[in-house]
C-alpha cells in the first residue's frame, strides 16, 4: 500500500506460560522501500510485558518480559506489532520480506 502505514503482527503459539521473548527481525534496509516507524506490544503482551528495543536500517531486536506469564492459548498470541511506512512512490502490490532471524523464549519459573 503505497504511502500508507503497514502493520506487521508478530505472533507466538503453542507455548505455555511464556514469561519473556527475545526476537531479532530483519527487513529490507533500503529506506526508499520501507521505513520502521514504531514498535508496539501486541494485544496479548500489552498488559503483561514491558520491552526494550534496538533497531536500525534493516533490523530490530526486541527483548520482552513481565511479572506475569502469558497463559496457554489455542490461538496465536500477538506479542509485537511492527509499524512500517511504505513511501508514496513504492510499487503497488510490492512484497518485501520481514523475517524472523532469531527467537529466544523464556518460560515462567515454575518454583513455588
N, C-alpha and C positions, 0 to 999 in steps of 0.2 A: 504494500500500500504506500505508494509514493507520497512523501510529505506528511506522513502520519506517524503516530506513536504505535509501536508494535510491542505487545507484552508477551513474554515467553515464560510460562509457568514451569517450575521445577518440582516434580512430584516424586515421592517415595511410596512404596507399597510392600506389604508382606513382612514388615518388621515390627515386632512387639516392643513396646516400652522404649522408644527411641529418645535418648536424653541429649544428643548432640550430633552435629554433622559438620564435616569439613568437605568443601567442594572446590574443585577447580574447573572452570568452564571457559572454553575458548570460542571465539567468533572472528570473522574477518577483521584484520587490523586496519583495513582501509577505511578511514573516516568518511570518505565520499560515498561509501556503500551503506554503512550502519554505524550509529553512534550510541553507546550506552549512556542513557540519561540518568537512570536511577535504579536502585536495588531496594526491594521491599520484602519483608517477611510475608510468606503466603498465608492463606486463611487458616491452615492447621497450626502454624507456628506463631502467629502474631500475638497470641496471649501467653504462650508458654516459653518462647525463646527470645533471647537477645542475640545480636550478631555484630561481628566486625568484618569489614571487607577491605580488600586491597585490589585495585584494578588499574588497568592501563589499556593501551591500544591492543585490542585483540584478546584480552583475558580478564577474568575476575576470579579471585579467591575469597571464599566466604567461610567463616567459622561461626557456627551457631550452637548455642547450648542454653539450657534452662534448668530451673529447680524442679520443674515437673516434666516428666516424660510424656511424649505423645502416646496416647493409648493405641492398642492394636485396632485395626480397621480393615474391613473387607474392600474398601475403595481406596484409591491413592490419596495420600496426604499431600496437599500443595504446601511446600515448605518455603519456597522462594519465588519471587516474581522479578524477572529482569525486564526493564523497560527501555526499549531502544527507540531511536528516531531514524526513520528512513527519509533521506533528503528528497526534495521535490523532483529532482532530476533522475532519481533511481528508476529502473525499468519496472513497469507494471508486471506483476506476476513473478518477479525475480525470486529465486530461492537462495538464501545464504545460510551456511551451516552454523549452528550453535551447538557445540559439542561438550559433553561431559568428559573431562580428561582425567579426573581423579575424584574419588569419594572415600571418606572415612566415616563410618557410622559408629556412634558411641551408645552402647546400651546403658539403660539405667542401672544403678548399683542395686543389687538385689539383697544387700546385707540389711538386717533388721537391728 
